[in-house]
Every structure is written in structure tokens, then in C-alpha cells.
Amino acid sequence: MPSTRAESADSRLRFRRSLGLYASGLTVITTEAGGDRFGATCQAFHSASLDPPLVSVALSAGSGTVAAIRLAGRFAVHVLAIDQEHLSRRFGHPGTDRWRGLITDRTPAGLPRLPGALLTLDCSVAADHPAGDHALLLGRVDWLDATESVEARPLLFHRGDYHSLATR
């Protein structure tokens, strides 16, 4: 028997809440195309291969950031530190001026680079796959910069809220 719209909405909400049980780090994905900067918060990030060095990100298929990545053929991944919740919130809300007042740097390939990230990866698009309402992008890591600080802590997301790792 086919489900009703209400059941379908309930199923999506249950699915989303259930997946919220999985704690993850947070990233901001940036790119530049046509002289404009683009960026989006991304929870769906992971390493895919060591040889060659590949990472995977999943972004909303209809987003301007995905369209810009497809034009540029490149994207940067910024793994956020515990004190960067403001960046996650800034880049997580569509329709806002995400870049206003934000001082950025550039990756070696010229992509917008957010200051203070634990890890920044400069990637060229190796594959682009449709994945339901998202685009699954595989990026070949061409350059990286990682913090050497042993005190550095990642920003985590769990059950719809921000968290940090406990210190020993």
C-alpha cells in the first residue's frame, strides 16, 4: 500500500532524527566561479582513498555551491574547529550574505580559504554522482594544510546540536 504524504513526511523526519544519532564533524565547502564566491556547511564528508588521495562530500543538489563547483571543477574543504560554530551557522543558511565582513585567504589554486580551520583541503572534482536530493562529489586532494596543535578540537554535530570532544 502506498504511503500518504503525512506518512512520508513522518518517515523523512524519523530518518533524519535517526541519522542524527551519528556524531560527525562539520565542514564548510567553498569554491569560486565567475568571480563569485560560494560556500555551504557540510556534515557529509569523509575520506575515500589514500592512493590516490580522495575525499567525498554530499551537498544539496540544487544549491548554488554545487553549480559553482561544477563550473570551477574545484572545491575546498574546511574542517571546522570548536570555536568556529559561527562559520557553520553562517554557511548553513541559504539566502544570507555568507561572505560579508569575513576575512578570507586563498588556497594555492585560488579558492576561498577560511581562517582557523583545523584542516583545509584543495580538491579537483574527480567524480560527480546524483544521490537523491544531493550531489555526491568525489574530490582529488591536490593540497592540504593541517594544524599541528595537539590542543585543537573539532566542532561536532550530534542530535541537531553542536558539541566538542571531552578533554582528558
Secondary structure, DSSP 4 states (H G I P E B T S, - for coil): -PPPHHHHHHHHHHHHHHHTTS-EE-EEEEEEETTEEEEEEES-EEEEETTTTEEEEEEETT-HHHHHHHHHSEEEEEEPBGGGHHHHHHHTSTTS-TTTT---EE-TTS-EE-TT-SEEEEEEEEEEEEETTEEEEEEEEEEEEE---TT--B-EEETTEEE-PPP-
